[in-house]
């Protein structure tokens, strides 16, 4: 018996037969040729600088910049002491303090390191600051963001195309910004912990500084119903503590400088509780410069978003529309599982604060703190 299924199959065979064999081979050949013309993303040192600058601009546009030259100078001195002892000392590092109460830090390619005013308020010593900045510097020196884009083949170019192509470069900037704001994977974060602690110890800072900051941050997040801000993923935090403790013991990391007094001399911010942090208003510019669109359902009616697994210093924004979906946030939103740190309101001034630091300045700073 002939069924409708048989008739459909016969129709498919007739359709295929209607295309000459030579034409079919030609289509396959064209597809293969197009595939061969695509090449993996190649990023030169110059491209990396352009990319980092563009990503940094987006981050600054989102959170604003603290307009205090003394604060920027101090943070830059700590950062440069670390960076010069790292594996890429010749990068033109910039250390930028973001004007927001949210607690976070971000590393953009090329040496653009950002830390929030809220994070500085939670830090208790120069050794803790060195632990955070050292972690972020390792993300840059190990090219974690660029490797993630290359590995995931998020951007591919034609055989004759380069990052000089504006459309391709802008697409790369968007992808890189998403990755920087979303945080890195488990392997990258553990590597940054390990190498960052080793780097801080090498210049004379107590290697337990990072643990001290993480402990305080864990306490801060206890009352929240969901993950909040940087280093907030659980239960992975305990794994971090265990690894850091084991590393300090096995590598005999014994530097002792903590420099609490010098830290308090320059940084006088007071940490705001999560419930007191002002959030992004509806209609505010999003990360990529768009505007927030109001959905038909309120946040209370929507199912909770899936949390990104993994953990990281930069774990504020997930890729895509995550900021748009959670833009209407107030300080009390943490009770609904919204990341208050991530959605913290930023300052109005976006301009970077220029800082000039000489080799003599760094040498004097190290001498004053008994650093190596």
N, C-alpha and C positions, 0 to 999 in steps of 0.2 A: 504494500500500500504506500502510495506517495503522500507524504505529509507536507505541511507548510514548512517544516524544518528542512526537508529535502529540497524544496523549491528555493528556499533562501540560500542554501549552500550552493545550488546550481547557479544562482544569480551571481554569487560572489565569484565563482570560477569563470563565468562568461565575462564579467567585468575585468578580471585580471587578464584574461586571454585577449581582450580587446586592445590592450596596450602592447605594442610590438616589443619583442625581447630586447632589441637594441635600445629602445627608449627606456625600458626598465633598468638596464645596465647603466645607461647614461645618468639616470637619476641617482642611482646608488653611487656612481663615481663622483658626481657633483657633491653629494653629502660628505663622502670621505675626504674630498679635496678641501671642503670648508673646514672640516675637523682638523686637518693637518695644518691649516693656516692659522688656527688659534694657538697662542703660546701662553705659558704660565706667566703670571705677573712678575715682572722684574722691577725692583725698587733700588735706585742708586742712592748714594749718600745725599746727593742734592735733592732727589725726590723725597727722601725721608724728612729732610728739613722743611720743605714746602708743605708736606702732608701734616707734620706735627704742628706747624704754625696755623694751618687752616683748622685743624681739630681743636687746638687751644682756643681759637677765636670763638668756635661754637660753644665750648665749655664756659668761656668768659661771658658770652652773650646770655647764657642760661642762668648763671649764678652771680654775675657781677664781680668786681675786684675791690678788695680793701684798699683804700687810698691812703696808706700809711707807709711812707718810705722807710721808717725805722724798722717796722715789722718785716717788710720785704727784705731789707738788708740783712737782718739777723737770720731769717729763714734761709736766705741765699748763702750766707756764710757757712751755716751748718751743712747745707746741701752740697756746696762746692768742695768742702773738706772731704766729704764722702766720695763725690764724683771723681775727684782727681786721683783717688786711690783705687778707682774701679777699672774695668777693662776697656772703657772708651772715654778716657779723660779729656780728649780734644773736642768733644761735642760742645756746641755753644749752649750749655744748659741754662734754662730759665726756671726760676722757682716763683710760683704765682699763688698768692693767698686769695681764695675766693670769699666773697662777702655774703656768707650764709651761715645760719645757725646749725644747719645739718652737718653731721659728722661724716666726712669722707675725704678721699684723696684719689687722684687720677694721674696716670702717666701716659702722655701722648708721645708718639715716636719722635726721635730727634733730640730728646732731652727736655721736653716741656713737662715739668712736674707741678701739679696743682694740689694744694691742701686747703681745706676749708677753715674759716674762722672758728667754726664749731669744733673741729678736730683739735685745733690749737688750744681751745679752752679746756678740752678734756685731757690733753697731754700735761704731765706733771713735771717733766725734767727735759733737759737737752738730750739725754741719752734716749728717752722715749721718742722724742722728735727724730733723732737719728735713726731709730729703729723703723719708723714709718717711712721717712724719706729714703732710707737705704733700700727698703722693699720696693718702692716705686722706681728707684734708679735701676734696679735689676730688671724690671720689666722693659726698660729702655735698652739697656746694654745687651740683653738676650733677644731683643727684637720680637717679643712675644706677640704683639699685635700683628705685625707684618707676617710673621710665620703662620699665624692662625688664618689670615686671609689667603695666603698662598696654599696652605694645606687644604682649606675648605673650597678652594677654587671659586671664591666669591666674585672675583673680577678676572676676566680673561680678555686678552687683546688680540687683534688681528696681527698677522706676521709683520706688517709694516707700521703698526700703531705703537705709540709711546704714551707716557703719562703727560706729554705736552699737549695731548688732545684734551680740551677743556671738559668735554662730556665724560670721558673716562676718569679724569682726575676728580671731578666733582662726585662721581659715583663712589670712587675710592674713599674720598673724605667722609661721605655719609656712612659707608660700611665701617670705616675705622672708628668713627665717633660712636657708633652703636656698640662696637666691641669694647672700647675704652670705658664707656659708661656702664656696660653690663657686667664687667668684671671678667676675669680669666678663668680657665679651667683649673681643676685640682692640681695637675702636674705643674703648671706654670706658677700657681700660688705657692706650692711647697718649695719650688726652686727659688722663688723670690724670698721666701722666709729664710731658707738655708744660706743663700749667698748674701742676702742683705745683712743678716746677723754677723756673718763672717766679715763683711766689709766694715760694719760699725765697730766691731772689736779691733780690727786692724788699725784703725785710726785712734783708738784709745777709749772708745765709749763702752760702758758696761753692756755686755751682750744681752742681759736680761731686760733691757729697756723696752723692747717690743712686747715681751710678756707682761710687763707692768701695765702697759697701755691696753693690751687685749683683755686683761683681767678687769680693768675698770669699765671697758666697753661692754663686757659680758654682763656686769652688774647693771649697767644702764639699760640693757635690753631685756632684763628679766620680766618687767611688767608688760612688755609688748606681746600681742597675740601672734605676731608674725615676725619674719626676719626684718631687721632694721639696720639700714646703713652699712658701712664697711665692716668687714670681718664678722658679719652677723649670722652666718649660716651655722645651724646646729644639726646634728651633733659633731660636725667636723671640727669645731673649735677645740674640743678636747684632744683630738689627734694632733692639732697644731701645738698645743701646750706640751704634749708628750714628746713630740719630735724635737722641739726647741730645747727642752730640758736635756734630752739625750745628746743632742749635738754639742751643747755647751760643755757637757761632761766629757764626751769622747774626744773632742777636739781641744780640750783644755783651754777654752776661751776665758781669759782671766783679766781683761782690761777692767778698769774700775771707775772711770770718769762718769759722773751722773749730772753734775752741774745744774742742780735745781735752782740755786740762787741766780745764776746768770740767765736762766730761762725766764724766771719771774721778773727779772729786770726789764725784759723786752716784751714779754707776752703777759698781758693782764686781763684777758678776756675771761668771762664767767660762762660756764657751760649752762645752757638752758635745758630743762627737762624736756623729754620728747613731747609731752602734753602741752608745752608752752611754745612750741615751734610753729610759726606762721607758715601756711602752705601756699602753693601756687594757686592763684585765682583762676576762675573759669574765664576762658578767652585769652589767657596769657600766652605769650610766645612759647612754642615748644622748643625742644632741643635743636631741631633742625631749622628753626625759624618760622615754622608754620603756626597756625592758631588752633586752639583747642575747639573741637566741635562737640556740642551737647548731644548726647544720645537720647533716644526716646525714654529709656529706663534710667532711673537714678542709680547711684553707686550701690545703695542698699539693696536694690532689686536684682542687681547683676550677680552671677555666680562669681566666687573668688577666682582671681587669676592664678594660674599654675606658677609656682615659684621655681626659679632657675636653680637647678642643683649645682653644687660647687660652692666655692667661697672665694672672697677676694676683697682687696682694699677698695677696688672701684665698683663694688656691687650695688650701684644705685639704680640705673635704668636698664631695663631689658631692651632688646632690639625692637624695631618697628614702632608700633603705636602705644607702647607701654606707658609713656608719659601722658599721651593724649587721654588714655582710658582712666588715668588716676589723677588728672590735673586739678579737679575740684577737691582740694584737701585742706583740712584745718588741723590744728594741733591735736584735737581729740580723735582724729581719724585712725590713730594707731589701734584703737579699740576695735576697729572694723577690719584689722589685718592689713591696713595700708601702710606702706613704708614712709613714715613721716620724715625721716632723714633724707630719703631720696627726693621727696617732693617739696623740700623746704624752699621757702621763698628766697630769692636772691636780691642783691643790691642793684641800684639803678645805674651805677657807673661801671662801664665795661672796659675802660681803657687800662692797659697794663701799666704798672709803675716801673719806670726805668731805674735800674740799680747799677752803679759802677763799682766793681770790686777788683782791686789789683792783687798781684801775687804777694806784695808786702802786707796787704790787709789780711789775707788768708794766713800768712805766717804769724802775724801778731795775734790773730784770733786763736790759733792753735797753741801758741805759747802761753797766752793768758789762761787757757783751759787745761794746760798740761796734756795736750793731745799729741799724737805722734806725727 
